[in-house]
Amino acid sequence: MLSVLIFIAALVLIVQALIGLSFFISSIREREQRATNFAALQFAVMLSGVLVFFFLLRVGFFATGIGVAVLICGLVAGAAGAFLLLRKSGENPRALEGTRGLIVGEVQRSDEREIVFARNVYLEPGSKEYEEFYEKHPEWEEVDAKRREVGGPLGTMEKIDKPQEVSNRAALMASGFLAMQLGTPDKVKLEPRGPSIELTPEEATERVRGYARNVGAALVGVTALDPRWVYSHRGMVRAPSGDVWGQEIEAGHRYAIVFAQEMSRDMIAPAPHTSSAIESMNRYVNGAVIADQVASYVANLGYSATANHLSHYDGLMVPLAVDAGLGELGRLGYLMTKEFGPRQRLSAVTTDLPLVPDKPVDIGVEDFCRICVKCAVCCPSQSIPHGEQEEVNGSLRWKLDEITCFAFWGKVGTDCNVCMRVCPWSHARTLPHQIIVWMVARNRTARRLFSWMDDVFYGKRPGRKAPPTWVAD
């Protein structure tokens, strides 16, 4: 019996030391100097524990009464700690209902004309649309006018990336160019191409999901389309989509297929500099390619389909992704997935092809975000709330101040992404981080522990990293 206890103790100590070593190596690869220093210290302590254990074993300490007592107490303490951190805590019933779990009042369909991007770019001063919009929303006219003076959504890009602003802007514009070409009506709004092919919902779902992954989707989910998450009126009228400002949007399809594309951590790490904006645009393009191809595939099966991506959105991507089981809504306003945290961009296809919806998931995001608050602390424009969720248009959520957030974009000359960069869920999915995410997703104690440890290892206000040399600022 004693030999079994000694074997278990030795195995546990060795495994935890190996995990500590893997975290040390991971921190070096991630170029996280502070984390590397603390990980080295942590591994040294763990390794010392292993060496001390085998030294005591060699001198016969565990053959004595005191040694047996120490061994048993250590195993009991370890088992208690494992139980506290590894057991599955109670589920969050609201998360398991998706967006319906957060609805506490009447939800009105959002008007795309009211989002800050549409107001900034597509309202021409002196136009009929401009006069009609600000007659209805006079509270936004002055602040929007001041923001337009800086030169558009990204200002002049000559404020934060000097002396390389010209070459960086060239890369950013190149990254976004293709997405505009993928928004033509013949690619986005597709009618059936021939008679409908008879497939069961299960067969159709398997085939569409497999095709989407084959053409590049990192994550794929399916949901019954809730019309509350479809825009009421068109506001983003990017050429050559053929869309018209203010036209009504019908919620005609029954299902939505939602895709997520991972954003490179190395490109996000320098945020709020240009590399993060370039990465955003690249993922938007990838999402547009995937959505257009999947929509075309569905049309070839004999069903109507509409691609939703940067050049053409009929609905709100995050609520659709939540209902499709890809993740949960975080404090910072992004979708949070188990695989990438907030580091992804979303696109979708709506269709009348009969499909099998996925179920919403509970991965502990709501509870973790309530504990963490790092994105709010680090937000340069203080646009992310520090407090509890509040009711916004009938739903509970943390409400981002999009006006101050967008104003910061114009101020620095690029989009921000600082919240995405500092989020503890954004770390690379190396082995130790995979273990941590697994624990955090299922256990409340782990959420508190690793939120605190993230502050220790990475800092309460993690600094930006140097960008790749080809997009140096």
C-alpha positions in Angstrom: 0.0 0.0 0.0 2.8 2.4 0.9 4.5 1.7 -2.5 1.3 2.6 -4.2 1.0 5.9 -2.3 4.6 6.7 -3.1 4.1 6.0 -6.8 1.0 8.2 -6.9 2.8 11.1 -5.2 5.8 10.8 -7.5 3.7 10.7 -10.6 1.7 13.8 -9.5 4.8 15.7 -8.7 6.5 14.8 -12.0 3.4 15.6 -14.1 2.9 19.0 -12.5 6.6 19.7 -13.0 6.3 18.8 -16.7 3.3 21.1 -17.0 5.3 23.8 -15.3 8.1 23.2 -17.9 5.7 23.4 -20.8 4.3 26.7 -19.5 7.9 28.1 -19.2 8.6 27.0 -22.8 5.2 28.4 -23.9 6.0 31.8 -22.3 9.3 32.0 -24.2 7.6 31.2 -27.5 4.9 33.8 -26.8 7.6 36.4 -26.1 6.1 37.1 -22.7 9.0 38.2 -20.6 7.2 38.7 -17.4 5.4 35.4 -17.7 8.7 33.7 -18.6 10.3 35.0 -15.4 7.4 33.8 -13.2 7.1 30.5 -15.1 10.8 29.9 -14.6 10.4 30.5 -10.8 7.3 28.3 -10.8 9.1 25.5 -12.6 12.1 25.8 -10.3 9.8 25.4 -7.2 8.1 22.4 -8.8 11.4 20.8 -9.8 12.7 21.3 -6.3 9.7 19.5 -5.0 10.4 16.5 -7.2 14.1 16.4 -6.2 13.3 16.8 -2.5 10.7 14.0 -2.7 13.1 11.6 -4.3 15.8 12.5 -1.8 13.5 11.8 1.1 12.5 8.5 -0.6 16.2 7.5 -1.0 17.0 8.2 2.7 14.0 6.2 3.8 12.0 9.0 5.2 8.7 7.6 3.9 9.3 4.4 5.8 9.0 6.2 9.1 5.7 7.1 10.9 6.3 10.8 10.3 7.1 10.2 6.7 3.9 8.2 6.1 1.9 11.0 7.8 3.5 13.6 5.6 2.9 11.5 2.5 -0.8 10.9 3.4 -1.4 14.6 4.3 0.2 15.7 1.0 -1.9 13.3 -1.0 -5.1 14.4 0.8 -4.2 18.1 0.3 -3.5 17.4 -3.4 -6.8 15.5 -3.8 -8.7 18.3 -2.1 -7.1 20.9 -4.4 -7.8 18.8 -7.5 -11.4 18.3 -6.4 -11.9 22.1 -5.9 -10.3 22.9 -9.3 -11.4 20.0 -11.5 -14.9 19.3 -10.5 -17.7 20.7 -12.7 -19.5 23.6 -11.0 -23.1 24.3 -11.5 -24.1 25.1 -15.1 -25.2 28.6 -16.1 -28.8 28.0 -17.3 -28.9 31.4 -19.0 -25.9 30.5 -21.2 -27.5 27.2 -22.1 -30.4 29.1 -23.5 -28.2 31.2 -25.8 -29.5 34.7 -26.4 -32.9 33.8 -25.1 -31.4 33.3 -21.6 -30.4 37.0 -21.6 -33.7 38.5 -22.8 -35.5 40.2 -20.0 -37.8 42.6 -21.9 -39.0 43.4 -25.4 -36.3 43.3 -28.1 -36.5 45.6 -31.1 -34.7 44.7 -34.2 -31.6 46.9 -34.6 -31.4 49.5 -37.3 -28.1 49.2 -39.2 -28.3 52.9 -40.0 -27.7 53.7 -36.3 -24.4 51.8 -35.9 -21.4 54.1 -35.6 -19.7 52.8 -38.8 -22.7 53.5 -40.9 -23.2 57.0 -39.5 -19.6 57.9 -40.0 -19.1 56.8 -43.6 -22.5 56.6 -45.4 -24.2 59.9 -44.3 -23.1 62.6 -46.6 -23.5 66.1 -45.0 -26.2 68.1 -46.9 -27.9 65.0 -48.3 -31.5 64.1 -47.8 -30.5 61.0 -45.8 -28.3 63.1 -43.5 -31.0 65.6 -42.8 -33.6 63.0 -42.1 -31.4 60.9 -39.9 -30.2 63.7 -37.6 -33.7 65.1 -37.4 -34.6 61.8 -35.8 -31.3 61.5 -33.8 -30.1 65.1 -33.0 -28.1 63.8 -30.0 -25.5 62.2 -32.4 -25.0 65.0 -35.0 -22.3 67.0 -33.2 -20.2 64.1 -32.0 -20.4 62.4 -35.4 -19.4 65.6 -37.2 -16.3 66.0 -35.0 -15.3 62.4 -35.6 -15.6 62.8 -39.4 -13.1 65.6 -39.3 -10.3 63.2 -38.5 -10.7 61.5 -41.8 -12.8 58.4 -41.5 -13.0 55.3 -39.3 -9.2 55.1 -39.0 -8.4 58.8 -39.1 -5.3 59.5 -41.2 -3.2 56.6 -39.9 -0.4 59.1 -39.4 -0.7 59.3 -35.7 0.6 56.1 -34.1 2.6 54.2 -36.7 5.2 56.7 -37.7 7.5 56.5 -39.5 6.0 53.5 -41.3 2.5 54.8 -41.7 2.6 54.8 -45.6 3.7 51.2 -46.1 1.4 50.0 -43.3 -1.6 51.8 -44.8 -0.8 50.2 -48.1 -1.0 46.8 -46.4 -4.2 47.6 -44.7 -5.9 48.9 -47.8 -4.7 45.8 -49.7 -6.1 43.5 -47.0 -9.6 45.1 -47.3 -9.7 45.4 -51.1 -10.9 41.8 -51.9 -13.7 41.9 -49.3 -15.4 44.7 -51.2 -15.2 42.6 -54.5 -16.9 39.7 -52.7 -20.0 41.7 -51.9 -21.6 41.8 -55.3 -25.3 40.6 -55.5 -24.4 37.6 -57.6 -22.1 36.4 -54.8 -24.2 37.4 -51.8 -27.9 37.0 -52.5 -28.4 33.7 -54.3 -31.5 32.0 -55.5 -31.8 28.2 -56.0 -29.8 26.9 -58.9 -32.1 24.1 -60.1 -34.4 21.8 -58.2 -33.9 21.1 -54.5 -31.8 18.0 -53.7 -33.5 15.8 -51.2 -31.4 15.6 -48.1 -32.4 14.9 -44.5 -31.6 17.8 -42.1 -28.9 15.6 -40.6 -27.3 14.9 -44.0 -27.5 18.5 -45.0 -26.0 19.7 -41.8 -23.1 17.3 -42.0 -22.4 18.2 -45.6 -22.6 21.9 -45.2 -20.5 21.8 -42.0 -17.9 19.7 -43.7 -17.8 21.9 -46.8 -17.4 25.0 -44.7 -14.4 23.5 -42.8 -12.9 22.3 -46.1 -12.9 25.8 -47.5 -11.3 27.3 -44.4 -13.8 27.8 -41.5 -12.1 27.3 -38.2 -15.5 26.9 -36.3 -18.9 26.2 -37.7 -22.3 26.4 -35.9 -25.9 26.2 -37.0 -28.9 28.0 -35.4 -32.6 28.5 -36.2 -32.6 32.1 -37.3 -34.1 34.4 -34.6 -35.6 37.4 -36.5 -34.8 39.6 -33.6 -31.1 39.4 -34.7 -31.8 40.5 -38.2 -31.4 44.2 -39.0 -34.6 46.2 -39.7 -33.1 48.6 -42.2 -29.9 48.8 -44.4 -27.2 51.2 -43.2 -24.0 49.9 -44.7 -24.2 50.4 -48.4 -20.8 49.4 -49.6 -20.3 49.3 -53.4 -20.8 47.2 -55.4 -23.3 45.4 -53.1 -26.4 47.1 -54.7 -27.8 47.9 -51.3 -29.7 51.1 -50.7 -29.6 53.2 -47.6 -32.7 52.7 -45.5 -34.2 49.8 -47.4 -36.0 47.3 -45.2 -34.4 43.9 -44.5 -36.6 40.9 -44.5 -36.0 38.0 -42.1 -37.0 35.5 -44.6 -34.7 32.5 -44.0 -35.1 29.8 -41.4 -31.5 29.0 -40.5 -28.1 30.6 -40.1 -24.8 28.9 -40.6 -22.1 30.8 -38.6 -18.4 30.7 -39.2 -15.4 31.9 -37.1 -11.9 32.6 -38.2 -9.0 32.8 -35.8 -7.0 36.0 -35.6 -3.2 35.7 -35.3 -2.0 36.4 -31.8 1.3 37.7 -33.1 -0.6 40.3 -35.2 -2.9 41.3 -32.4 -0.2 41.5 -29.7 1.0 45.0 -31.0 -2.5 46.5 -30.7 -3.5 49.3 -31.0 -1.1 49.5 -33.9 -1.7 48.8 -37.6 -0.8 45.1 -37.5 -4.0 44.3 -35.6 -6.1 46.2 -38.2 -4.4 44.4 -41.0 -5.2 41.1 -39.3 -8.8 42.1 -38.8 -9.2 42.8 -42.5 -7.5 39.6 -43.5 -9.9 37.6 -41.4 -12.9 39.5 -42.7 -11.7 38.6 -46.2 -11.4 34.9 -45.2 -14.9 35.0 -43.8 -16.2 36.6 -47.0 -14.6 33.9 -49.1 -16.0 31.2 -46.9 -19.5 32.7 -46.7 -19.7 33.3 -50.4 -18.6 29.7 -51.2 -21.0 28.1 -48.7 -23.8 30.3 -50.0 -23.0 29.1 -53.5 -22.9 25.5 -52.4 -26.3 25.8 -50.8 -27.7 27.4 -53.9 -26.3 24.5 -55.9 -28.3 22.2 -53.6 -31.4 24.0 -54.7 -32.0 26.4 -51.8 -31.8 30.1 -51.4 -28.9 31.5 -49.4 -27.5 34.9 -48.4 -23.9 35.5 -47.4 -23.3 37.7 -44.4 -19.8 39.3 -44.2 -17.9 42.6 -44.2 -19.5 43.7 -47.5 -23.1 42.7 -46.6 -24.6 42.0 -43.2 -28.3 41.2 -42.8 -28.0 40.4 -39.1 -25.9 40.7 -36.0 -23.1 38.1 -36.0 -22.4 37.8 -32.3 -26.0 36.8 -31.2 -26.2 34.4 -34.1 -22.9 32.8 -33.1 -24.1 32.5 -29.5 -27.2 30.8 -30.6 -25.2 28.5 -32.9 -23.2 27.3 -30.0 -19.8 28.8 -30.9 -19.4 30.6 -27.6 -20.7 33.3 -25.2 -20.8 37.1 -25.3 -18.0 38.6 -23.2 -17.7 41.8 -21.3 -15.7 43.4 -24.1 -18.6 42.9 -26.6 -16.9 40.2 -28.6 -17.9 36.5 -29.0 -15.7 34.4 -26.7 -15.0 30.9 -27.9 -13.3 28.1 -26.0 -10.8 27.7 -28.9 -9.7 31.3 -29.4 -11.3 33.5 -26.7 -12.2 36.8 -28.5 -9.6 36.4 -31.2 -11.8 35.7 -34.2 -13.9 37.3 -36.8 -17.4 36.1 -37.8 -19.4 35.6 -41.0 -22.5 33.6 -41.8 -24.9 32.2 -44.4 -28.7 32.4 -43.9 -30.8 29.9 -45.8 -34.0 27.9 -46.1 -32.1 24.6 -46.4 -33.5 22.4 -43.6 -30.7 22.0 -41.0 -30.2 20.7 -37.4 -29.4 23.5 -35.1 -26.6 23.3 -32.6 -27.2 24.0 -28.9 -25.8 27.0 -27.1 -22.9 26.4 -24.8 -21.9 27.3 -21.2 -18.1 27.7 -21.1 -18.0 30.0 -18.0 -17.5 33.3 -19.8 -20.2 35.2 -18.1 -18.9 34.3 -14.6 -15.2 34.8 -15.7 -15.9 38.2 -17.2 -17.7 39.2 -14.0 -14.5 38.4 -12.0 -11.8 39.5 -14.4 -12.6 43.1 -15.7 -9.1 43.3 -17.3 -10.5 44.5 -20.7 -12.3 47.4 -18.9 -9.2 48.3 -16.9 -7.0 48.4 -19.9 -9.4 50.0 -22.4 -7.6 53.2 -23.6 -11.0 55.1 -24.0 -12.7 53.5 -21.0 -15.5 52.4 -23.3 -16.0 49.0 -21.6 -18.1 49.0 -18.4 -16.6 47.9 -15.1 -19.9 47.0 -13.4 -22.6 44.4 -13.9 -24.6 43.6 -17.0 -27.5 45.9 -17.7 -30.6 45.7 -19.8 -30.0 47.1 -23.3 -32.9 46.7 -25.8 -34.5 44.0 -23.7 -31.3 41.9 -23.2 -28.8 41.7 -20.4 -25.2 42.5 -21.5 -22.2 44.7 -20.8 -22.8 47.8 -23.0 -19.8 49.0 -24.9 -19.7 52.8 -25.5 -19.2 52.6 -29.2 -18.9 56.4 -29.6 -15.9 56.8 -27.3 -14.4 53.5 -28.7 -14.7 54.7 -32.3 -13.4 58.1 -31.4 -10.2 56.5 -30.1 -9.8 54.8 -33.5 -9.8 58.2 -35.2 -7.4 59.5 -32.6 -4.7 56.9 -33.0 -5.3 56.3 -36.7 -6.1 52.5 -36.6 -8.6 50.3 -34.9 -7.8 49.4 -31.3 -8.1 45.7 -30.3 -6.4 46.4 -26.9 -9.3 44.6 -25.2 -8.7 41.6 -27.4 -5.0 41.7 -26.8 -5.2 41.7 -23.0 -8.0 39.3 -22.5 -6.8 36.2 -20.6 -8.8 34.0 -23.0 -6.6 35.3 -25.9 -3.5 33.4 -25.0 -2.1 30.9 -27.5 -3.7 27.5 -27.1 -0.5 25.7 -26.0 -0.8 22.7 -23.7 -0.8 24.7 -20.4 -3.3 27.2 -21.7 -5.5 24.4 -23.1 -5.6 22.9 -19.6 -6.4 26.2 -18.0 -9.2 26.9 -20.5 -10.6 23.4 -19.8 -10.6 24.1 -16.1 -12.0 27.6 -16.3 -14.8 26.5 -18.6 -16.1 24.1 -16.0 -15.1 25.4 -12.6 -15.8 28.6 -10.6 -12.8 28.3 -8.3 -10.5 27.9 -11.3 -11.9 31.1 -12.8 -11.0 33.1 -9.7 -7.6 31.4 -9.4 -6.5 31.9 -13.0 -7.9 35.4 -13.3 -5.6 36.3 -10.4 -2.7 34.3 -11.8 -3.1 36.1 -15.1 -2.5 39.4 -13.3 0.6 37.9 -11.7 2.2 36.3 -14.7 1.2 38.8 -17.4 0.4 42.0 -15.4 -2.8 43.8 -14.7 -2.0 46.0 -17.7 -0.1 43.8 -20.1 2.1 45.8 -22.5 2.0 45.5 -26.3 4.5 43.4 -28.2 6.6 44.4 -31.2 4.9 43.6 -34.5 6.4 41.4 -37.2 9.2 43.2 -38.9 7.3 43.5 -42.2 4.7 45.7 -40.5 7.0 47.4 -38.0 5.8 50.8 -36.7 
